């Protein structure tokens, strides 16, 4: 999707050399490394957008179950740097469900001989976002607006 809009996409994995420099240059960071709070706030580019896909259980004796859920990005550190960040839990899960339902609808439309509903407008119609100059907001707050 990003490449179709002429974005340069860099994929890193757990053994990528100098991963921090890749993260420091990223406008959008999608973290799915499977390590609790692996990505630090100091690694992020000021104003970037963080999509935290990870979900990890960490011990927490103050919780009834003895653990709490955290993402692959240190949320507290990242809030002062990122313009937007998805919370864990409750961030990408609802979007995953929404896209699953959209894909199911498109498959049903295809089966019925109907045209597919486009994912987005053509690039010439896409709005250009204004630069963010504010504290990071939780993506769930944005969804409720």
C-alpha positions in Angstrom: 0.0 0.0 0.0 2.7 2.5 0.9 4.8 1.6 -2.1 1.8 2.1 -4.4 1.8 5.7 -3.1 5.5 6.1 -4.1 6.8 5.7 -0.5 10.2 4.2 0.2 9.7 1.2 2.5 12.5 -0.3 4.6 12.0 -3.7 6.2 14.1 -4.5 9.3 14.2 -7.8 11.2 15.8 -8.8 14.5 19.2 -9.2 13.0 19.3 -6.0 10.9 22.6 -4.2 11.3 22.2 -0.7 12.8 18.4 -1.0 13.1 18.4 2.2 15.3 19.5 4.3 12.3 16.7 2.9 10.1 14.2 3.7 12.9 15.6 7.2 13.4 15.0 8.0 9.7 11.5 6.6 9.5 8.4 8.7 9.2 6.2 5.7 10.0 7.4 2.8 12.2 5.4 -0.4 12.2 6.8 -2.6 15.1 6.2 -6.3 15.1 9.4 -7.8 16.5 7.9 -9.8 19.3 10.0 -8.3 22.1 8.3 -6.3 24.9 9.1 -2.6 24.7 12.0 -3.2 22.3 11.8 0.1 20.4 12.9 3.0 22.6 11.5 6.5 22.4 15.0 7.9 21.8 15.3 5.9 18.6 12.3 7.6 17.0 12.3 10.5 14.6 10.5 13.6 16.1 6.9 13.6 14.8 6.9 10.1 13.4 3.8 7.8 13.5 4.2 4.6 15.4 2.0 1.5 14.7 2.7 -1.0 17.4 1.5 -4.5 16.3 3.2 -6.4 19.1 1.4 -7.8 22.1 3.5 -9.2 24.9 2.7 -10.2 28.5 5.1 -8.8 31.2 5.0 -9.7 34.8 3.2 -7.2 37.0 2.3 -8.2 40.5 -0.1 -5.2 40.9 -2.4 -6.8 38.3 -5.0 -9.4 39.2 -3.7 -11.9 36.6 -0.1 -11.1 37.6 0.8 -9.6 34.2 0.0 -6.7 31.9 0.1 -6.4 28.1 2.6 -4.2 26.4 3.6 -3.7 22.8 7.0 -3.9 21.0 7.4 -0.1 21.5 8.0 1.6 24.8 4.8 3.6 24.9 5.7 6.0 27.7 9.0 7.0 26.1 7.5 7.3 22.6 4.6 9.6 23.6 6.9 12.6 23.8 8.4 11.9 20.4 5.8 10.4 18.1 3.0 12.5 16.8 0.6 9.5 16.9 1.0 6.0 18.5 -1.3 3.0 18.6 -1.9 1.7 22.2 -1.4 -1.9 23.3 -3.9 -3.4 23.9 -6.6 -1.8 21.8 -4.6 -0.4 18.9 -4.4 -2.4 15.7 -6.8 -5.2 16.8 -9.9 -3.2 15.9 -8.4 -2.2 12.6 -7.4 -5.8 11.8 -11.1 -6.9 12.4 -12.3 -4.0 10.2 -10.0 -5.0 7.4 -11.0 -8.6 7.7 -14.6 -7.7 7.4 -13.9 -5.4 4.4 -12.0 -8.2 2.7 -14.9 -10.6 3.4 -17.3 -8.1 1.9 -15.2 -7.8 -1.2 -15.0 -11.5 -1.6 -18.8 -11.8 -1.2 -19.2 -9.0 -3.8 -16.8 -10.8 -6.2 -18.6 -14.1 -5.7 -21.9 -12.3 -6.5 -20.4 -10.7 -9.7 -20.3 -7.2 -8.2 -17.3 -4.8 -8.3 -14.9 -4.5 -5.4 -15.1 -1.5 -3.1 -11.7 0.4 -3.5 -9.5 0.6 -0.5 -8.6 4.2 -1.1 -9.1 7.0 -3.6 -6.6 7.4 -6.4 -3.4 9.0 -5.5 -4.3 12.3 -7.3 -7.4 12.6 -5.0 -5.6 11.7 -1.8 -5.3 14.6 0.7 -1.8 15.8 1.7 -1.6 15.6 5.6 -0.4 18.7 7.5 2.7 18.3 9.6 1.9 17.4 13.2 3.2 19.8 15.8 1.5 18.3 18.9 1.9 15.7 21.6 1.3 12.1 20.5 -2.3 11.0 20.7 -3.5 7.5 21.1 -5.0 6.1 17.9 -8.1 5.1 19.9 -8.7 8.8 20.8 -8.5 9.7 17.1 -10.9 6.9 16.2 -13.5 8.4 18.6 -13.2 11.9 17.2 
